[in-house]
Amino acid sequence: MSDPAPNSAVQIPLPVVKELRRLAHDLSNSIETVMQASYLLSQAEMKETDRRWVTMIDQAARDSARINREIREVLRQQTTKSEPPQPE
């Protein structure tokens, strides 16, 4: 049995989508803080081993931001599908 295509997936109820979008927005703020702190740390003088840790943190934060953008896009598509048609 194959997985259904993303566009034919089951609709998520609109109140759930809105709450998930709010949480994804809040997560974006936290990820941004980690990215900014990582950048500031990278500007400091440090040992090579410490620099590798900062690089690892920075890459993980960037990956998290990308994943969060993908989640937000899926939720945006759900919101568009869930909205009632507008009268013409």
Rosetta constraint file for C-alpha pairs under 8 A:
AtomPair CA 4 CA 8 HARMONIC 6.36 0.50
AtomPair CA 4 CA 9 HARMONIC 6.30 0.50
AtomPair CA 5 CA 9 HARMONIC 6.49 0.50
AtomPair CA 11 CA 78 HARMONIC 6.79 0.50
AtomPair CA 11 CA 81 HARMONIC 7.91 0.50
AtomPair CA 11 CA 82 HARMONIC 7.46 0.50
AtomPair CA 12 CA 16 HARMONIC 6.66 0.50
AtomPair CA 12 CA 17 HARMONIC 6.34 0.50
AtomPair CA 12 CA 78 HARMONIC 6.85 0.50
AtomPair CA 13 CA 17 HARMONIC 6.34 0.50
AtomPair CA 13 CA 82 HARMONIC 7.52 0.50
AtomPair CA 14 CA 18 HARMONIC 6.12 0.50
AtomPair CA 14 CA 78 HARMONIC 7.85 0.50
AtomPair CA 14 CA 79 HARMONIC 6.59 0.50
AtomPair CA 14 CA 82 HARMONIC 6.18 0.50
AtomPair CA 15 CA 19 HARMONIC 6.28 0.50
AtomPair CA 16 CA 20 HARMONIC 6.12 0.50
AtomPair CA 17 CA 21 HARMONIC 6.07 0.50
AtomPair CA 17 CA 75 HARMONIC 6.09 0.50
AtomPair CA 17 CA 78 HARMONIC 7.05 0.50
AtomPair CA 17 CA 79 HARMONIC 6.77 0.50
AtomPair CA 18 CA 22 HARMONIC 6.24 0.50
AtomPair CA 18 CA 79 HARMONIC 7.83 0.50
AtomPair CA 19 CA 23 HARMONIC 6.24 0.50
AtomPair CA 20 CA 24 HARMONIC 6.03 0.50
AtomPair CA 20 CA 75 HARMONIC 7.55 0.50
AtomPair CA 21 CA 25 HARMONIC 6.12 0.50
AtomPair CA 21 CA 72 HARMONIC 6.40 0.50
AtomPair CA 21 CA 75 HARMONIC 6.55 0.50
AtomPair CA 22 CA 26 HARMONIC 6.30 0.50
AtomPair CA 23 CA 27 HARMONIC 6.07 0.50
AtomPair CA 24 CA 28 HARMONIC 6.16 0.50
AtomPair CA 24 CA 68 HARMONIC 6.53 0.50
AtomPair CA 24 CA 71 HARMONIC 7.59 0.50
AtomPair CA 24 CA 72 HARMONIC 6.57 0.50
AtomPair CA 25 CA 29 HARMONIC 6.62 0.50
AtomPair CA 26 CA 30 HARMONIC 6.59 0.50
AtomPair CA 27 CA 31 HARMONIC 6.13 0.50
AtomPair CA 27 CA 68 HARMONIC 7.72 0.50
AtomPair CA 28 CA 32 HARMONIC 6.06 0.50
AtomPair CA 28 CA 65 HARMONIC 6.73 0.50
AtomPair CA 28 CA 68 HARMONIC 7.04 0.50
AtomPair CA 29 CA 33 HARMONIC 6.40 0.50
AtomPair CA 30 CA 34 HARMONIC 6.51 0.50
AtomPair CA 31 CA 35 HARMONIC 6.21 0.50
AtomPair CA 31 CA 61 HARMONIC 6.10 0.50
AtomPair CA 31 CA 64 HARMONIC 7.15 0.50
AtomPair CA 31 CA 65 HARMONIC 6.45 0.50
AtomPair CA 32 CA 36 HARMONIC 6.11 0.50
AtomPair CA 32 CA 61 HARMONIC 7.97 0.50
AtomPair CA 32 CA 65 HARMONIC 7.95 0.50
AtomPair CA 33 CA 37 HARMONIC 6.13 0.50
AtomPair CA 34 CA 38 HARMONIC 5.98 0.50
AtomPair CA 34 CA 58 HARMONIC 7.79 0.50
AtomPair CA 34 CA 61 HARMONIC 6.61 0.50
AtomPair CA 35 CA 39 HARMONIC 6.17 0.50
AtomPair CA 35 CA 58 HARMONIC 6.07 0.50
AtomPair CA 35 CA 61 HARMONIC 5.96 0.50
AtomPair CA 35 CA 62 HARMONIC 7.34 0.50
AtomPair CA 36 CA 40 HARMONIC 6.25 0.50
AtomPair CA 37 CA 41 HARMONIC 6.10 0.50
AtomPair CA 38 CA 42 HARMONIC 6.12 0.50
AtomPair CA 38 CA 54 HARMONIC 6.10 0.50
AtomPair CA 38 CA 55 HARMONIC 7.87 0.50
AtomPair CA 38 CA 57 HARMONIC 6.79 0.50
AtomPair CA 38 CA 58 HARMONIC 5.68 0.50
AtomPair CA 39 CA 43 HARMONIC 6.62 0.50
AtomPair CA 39 CA 58 HARMONIC 7.52 0.50
AtomPair CA 40 CA 44 HARMONIC 7.02 0.50
AtomPair CA 41 CA 54 HARMONIC 7.00 0.50
AtomPair CA 42 CA 51 HARMONIC 6.92 0.50
AtomPair CA 42 CA 54 HARMONIC 6.50 0.50
AtomPair CA 42 CA 55 HARMONIC 7.84 0.50
AtomPair CA 46 CA 50 HARMONIC 6.17 0.50
AtomPair CA 46 CA 51 HARMONIC 6.36 0.50
AtomPair CA 47 CA 51 HARMONIC 6.24 0.50
AtomPair CA 48 CA 52 HARMONIC 6.30 0.50
AtomPair CA 49 CA 53 HARMONIC 6.68 0.50
AtomPair CA 50 CA 54 HARMONIC 6.46 0.50
AtomPair CA 51 CA 55 HARMONIC 6.18 0.50
AtomPair CA 52 CA 56 HARMONIC 6.14 0.50
AtomPair CA 53 CA 57 HARMONIC 6.21 0.50
AtomPair CA 54 CA 58 HARMONIC 6.07 0.50
AtomPair CA 55 CA 59 HARMONIC 6.13 0.50
AtomPair CA 56 CA 60 HARMONIC 6.16 0.50
AtomPair CA 57 CA 61 HARMONIC 6.12 0.50
AtomPair CA 58 CA 62 HARMONIC 6.20 0.50
AtomPair CA 59 CA 63 HARMONIC 6.13 0.50
AtomPair CA 60 CA 64 HARMONIC 6.07 0.50
AtomPair CA 61 CA 65 HARMONIC 6.14 0.50
AtomPair CA 62 CA 66 HARMONIC 6.26 0.50
AtomPair CA 63 CA 67 HARMONIC 6.21 0.50
AtomPair CA 64 CA 68 HARMONIC 6.02 0.50
AtomPair CA 65 CA 69 HARMONIC 6.16 0.50
AtomPair CA 66 CA 70 HARMONIC 6.35 0.50
AtomPair CA 67 CA 71 HARMONIC 6.26 0.50
AtomPair CA 68 CA 72 HARMONIC 6.12 0.50
AtomPair CA 69 CA 73 HARMONIC 6.17 0.50
AtomPair CA 70 CA 74 HARMONIC 6.36 0.50
AtomPair CA 71 CA 75 HARMONIC 6.25 0.50
AtomPair CA 72 CA 76 HARMONIC 6.01 0.50
AtomPair CA 73 CA 77 HARMONIC 6.25 0.50
AtomPair CA 74 CA 78 HARMONIC 6.30 0.50
AtomPair CA 75 CA 79 HARMONIC 6.19 0.50
AtomPair CA 76 CA 80 HARMONIC 6.33 0.50
AtomPair CA 77 CA 81 HARMONIC 6.27 0.50
AtomPair CA 78 CA 82 HARMONIC 6.02 0.50
AtomPair CA 79 CA 83 HARMONIC 6.19 0.50
